[in-house]
Amino acid sequence: MPSVLISGANRGLGLEFARQYAADGWRVFAACRDPAKAVKLADLAKGTEGKVTLHRLNVLDFDTIDALAKELSGETIDVLLNNAGIMENAAAMPFGKIDYARWEQVFKTNTLAPAKMTQSFVPQLERSGRKLVVTLSSGLGSMTDNTDGKRLKPGGLYLYRTSKAAMNMTMRNLSFGLRPKGIAAVVISPGHVRTDMGGPTAALGIEESISSVRKVLDGLTIADTGKFFFYDGREYPW
Ligand SMILES: NC(=O)c1ccc[n+]([C@@H]2O[C@H](COP(=O)([O-])OP(=O)(O)OC[C@H]3O[C@@H](n4cnc5c(N)ncnc54)[C@H](OP(=O)(O)O)[C@@H]3O)[C@@H](O)[C@H]2O)c1
């Protein structure tokens, strides 16, 4: 039975990843900040005979990452999904009004935590036949797309854009460190999706985005390590 560890699995894209992998019979380690309040996730876990389990993880608190790695030390993890992420309210933070404490928080959540997660779960990944690390990225982290006339409006969102761009580089760098172990690391944009983060007017529904992302992930091999994908399988320009 293949297995996946998902951060931020209590809502949005993380919950949909958990739902779809569970429906396909995967072993799902569903991690979130407060399992006691994760009602939708608990409902999903019910009736799966232990195939979906809830685990406490606050990616801003690295002690909880270490604790989860210890709790799962005997497990095999085929796919590590670094999904948890945050962004700032762009309107409240134009140039000149940047909140630097919030920038540190966004950077720790979106950039440092995926690196720490990956480092902490190498033993479980090494035990698997699949050996895949996936981190949710965004077109907003692309240098190429932060240009006049491109698909996305340029400028703004300093905290989120820089954290995803730095995460992209972190994962590309890590891909070289992990390759000798046979572990692939990729980043993927789910597209603009109607979640709390994406907002109600985003182009894609959650089910559509995650079905498509999963199809892309299913087709990856170690030859794809270090790449940046779009949810439809195209490579994204850095
Ligand atoms: N939606 C989009 O259009 C879009 C586009 C591109 C990329 N992405 C990326 O996709 C990922 C998921 O986004 P989403 O749209 O599902 O966002 P969302 O609806 O805002 O959900 C974010 C998830 O991350 C969790 N999280 C945040 N900080 C955390 C922390 N410190 N520790 C543990 N969990 C934490 C949240 O948990 P709580 O409930 O505890 O807050 C929640 O489960 C993010 O990395 C995001 O950057 C989304």
The ligand as a Gaussian input file, in Angstrom:
#p B3LYP/6-31G(d) Opt

LIG

0 1
 N       -4.931000      28.048000      -3.583000
 C       -4.131000      28.492000      -4.546000
 O       -4.582000      29.126000      -5.513000
 C       -2.649000      28.181000      -4.494000
 C       -1.880000      28.554000      -5.611000
 C       -0.511000      28.274000      -5.615000
 C        0.053000      27.618000      -4.541000
 N       -0.708000      27.263000      -3.463000
 C       -0.033000      26.577000      -2.341000
 O       -0.727000      25.383000      -2.013000
 C       -0.584000      25.110000      -0.611000
 C       -1.952000      24.919000       0.010000
 O       -2.708000      26.107000      -0.201000
 P       -4.278000      26.237000       0.084000
 O       -4.840000      27.030000      -1.036000
 O       -4.842000      24.916000       0.434000
 O       -4.219000      27.195000       1.368000
 P       -5.232000      27.313000       2.599000
 O       -6.596000      26.972000       2.162000
 O       -4.972000      28.659000       3.194000
 O       -4.708000      26.162000       3.599000
 C       -3.412000      26.273000       4.112000
 C       -3.100000      25.044000       4.934000
 O       -1.772000      25.182000       5.444000
 C       -1.835000      24.985000       6.845000
 N       -0.789000      25.706000       7.571000
 C       -0.471000      27.017000       7.520000
 N        0.506000      27.289000       8.399000
 C        0.799000      26.118000       9.030000
 C        1.684000      25.745000      10.048000
 N        2.486000      26.642000      10.651000
 N        1.744000      24.450000      10.409000
 C        0.942000      23.533000       9.850000
 N        0.035000      23.818000       8.905000
 C       -0.023000      25.114000       8.507000
 C       -3.217000      25.490000       7.247000
 O       -3.533000      25.010000       8.544000
 P       -4.498000      25.842000       9.574000
 O       -5.905000      25.443000       9.217000
 O       -4.064000      25.377000      10.914000
 O       -4.254000      27.306000       9.335000
 C       -4.046000      24.882000       6.142000
 O       -4.270000      23.524000       6.373000
 C        0.211000      26.294000      -0.032000
 O        1.573000      25.967000       0.077000
 C        0.008000      27.396000      -1.061000
 O        1.060000      28.335000      -1.062000
 C       -2.052000      27.532000      -3.415000

